Amino acid sequence: MKSKKGFTLLELLVVVLIIGILAGIALPQYEFAVEKTRLAEGLENLSYIKKMIDLKALECGYNGECIAGNGFDYIELPFEGLYYDTKYWSYDVDNEIIAYRNSDIYAIGYYPLDGWSDLPNTTKFCESYSTLGNKVCKYLESQGFEPTYYEE
């Protein structure tokens, strides 16, 4: 009698099917895990920018004219000007402090409640424009961010 060597076509199909199912489950979770690390960069930079603006506001006595507009030119931000782009984020410091994630995935930031004259009282927000953004905003909701979901 000959000994059987190798795998049958059915055995190979079962293995490929199992690998496909595992990949289908793992890839979305991996994508979200990667996005959480990118989110950490955005949150860290937003926090730094807000702290620098808060310090300037304290120095100005929360005078809105001193803080807004040209006042930002004197704040020690990690970039020059009011707009800044990194590989994954676009930062905008104007009437609010916002970080856009490739502008079509999601945005995070702070809205002053009563203009820049009341900076310590800000609302943290997350606006989602995608399925991945929805996951991120849902995750941030547990950290005090107010989510807004838009249709894709």
C-alpha positions as a printed Julia matrix, in Angstrom:
152×3 Matrix{Float64}:
   0.0    0.0    0.0
   1.08   3.54  -0.79
   1.23   6.01   2.07
  -0.76   9.19   1.56
   1.39  12.34   1.23
   0.2   15.94   1.2
  -3.18  17.51   1.87
  -6.46  17.05   0.08
  -8.17  19.99  -1.61
 -10.89  19.96   1.03
  -8.37  20.22   3.88
  -6.68  23.19   2.19
 -10.03  24.93   1.63
 -10.95  24.51   5.3
  -7.62  26.05   6.4
  -8.04  28.99   3.99
 -11.6   29.52   5.23
 -10.5   29.56   8.88
  -7.69  32.03   8.14
 -10.15  34.25   6.24
 -12.59  34.3    9.14
  -9.84  35.16  11.65
  -8.52  37.93   9.4
 -12.02  39.34   8.98
 -12.39  39.59  12.74
  -8.88  40.84  13.52
  -8.35  43.53  10.87
 -11.08  45.96  12.03
  -9.82  45.66  15.61
  -6.26  46.26  14.43
  -7.36  49.35  12.47
  -9.04  50.79  15.58
  -5.98  50.03  17.74
  -3.75  51.88  15.27
  -6.2   54.79  15.22
  -6.12  55.0   19.02
  -2.35  55.55  18.89
  -2.84  58.31  16.3
  -5.55  59.77  18.51
  -3.07  59.98  21.38
  -0.9   62.35  19.31
  -3.88  64.59  18.56
  -5.09  64.68  22.16
  -1.61  65.42  23.48
  -1.09  68.32  21.09
  -4.58  69.72  21.72
  -3.99  69.58  25.46
  -0.67  71.4   25.08
  -2.21  74.09  22.87
  -5.08  74.62  25.31
  -2.67  74.89  28.25
  -0.61  77.53  26.42
  -3.77  79.51  25.59
  -4.96  79.17  29.2
  -1.62  80.56  30.4
  -1.9   83.48  27.98
  -5.48  84.07  29.14
  -4.35  84.12  32.76
  -1.61  86.59  31.87
  -4.16  88.82  30.07
  -6.73  88.62  32.82
  -9.05  86.78  30.41
  -9.35  89.85  28.19
 -10.84  88.49  24.95
  -9.0   90.99  22.72
  -5.66  90.08  24.26
  -6.24  86.36  23.79
  -7.9   86.13  20.37
  -6.55  87.13  16.98
  -3.02  88.48  17.19
  -2.73  87.37  20.79
  -2.14  83.83  19.54
   1.06  84.99  17.87
   2.6   85.34  21.32
   1.61  81.92  22.58
   4.36  79.31  22.65
   2.72  76.75  20.39
   4.55  73.72  19.01
   4.22  75.3   15.55
   4.23  78.7   13.85
   0.96  80.45  13.07
  -2.59  79.34  13.74
  -2.67  76.34  11.4
  -0.43  73.3   11.4
  -0.32  69.98   9.59
   1.34  66.74  10.59
   1.23  63.41   8.81
  -2.14  62.51  10.32
  -3.54  65.74  11.79
  -4.41  69.3   10.8
  -4.61  71.73  13.72
  -6.64  74.94  13.64
  -6.5   77.53  16.41
  -9.05  80.22  15.7
 -12.4   80.58  17.47
 -11.88  77.1   18.83
  -9.05  74.6   19.1
  -9.59  71.79  16.58
  -7.61  68.86  15.24
  -8.89  67.28  12.03
  -8.0   63.71  11.21
  -7.49  63.86   7.44
 -10.56  66.17   7.46
 -12.93  63.38   6.4
 -12.57  60.85   9.23
 -13.18  62.81  12.44
 -12.34  66.01  14.31
 -11.61  66.58  17.99
 -11.15  69.76  19.97
 -12.37  72.34  22.45
 -15.13  74.93  22.08
 -15.0   77.87  24.5
 -18.37  78.2   26.22
 -18.45  82.0   26.24
 -15.79  83.19  23.83
 -12.14  83.24  24.75
 -12.89  85.32  27.83
 -13.89  82.13  29.67
 -11.24  79.69  28.46
 -11.03  77.33  31.42
 -14.69  76.45  30.75
 -14.52  74.62  27.45
 -16.49  71.79  25.91
 -14.53  68.83  24.57
 -16.04  67.53  21.36
 -15.58  64.8   18.77
 -17.24  65.04  15.36
 -17.35  61.88  13.26
 -17.6   61.63   9.48
 -16.9   57.89   9.08
 -17.38  54.48  10.61
 -13.88  54.6   12.11
 -14.62  58.11  13.41
 -17.78  56.78  15.07
 -15.7   54.22  16.96
 -13.22  56.9   18.04
 -15.96  59.3   19.19
 -17.69  56.5   21.09
 -14.37  55.74  22.77
 -13.83  59.44  23.64
 -17.35  59.82  25.0
 -16.25  57.87  28.08
 -13.54  60.52  28.57
 -15.96  63.45  28.64
 -16.06  64.33  24.93
 -19.42  65.23  23.4
 -19.85  63.22  20.19
 -21.59  64.34  17.01
 -22.12  61.82  14.26
 -22.61  62.79  10.62
 -23.76  60.58   7.77
 -21.03  59.08   5.61
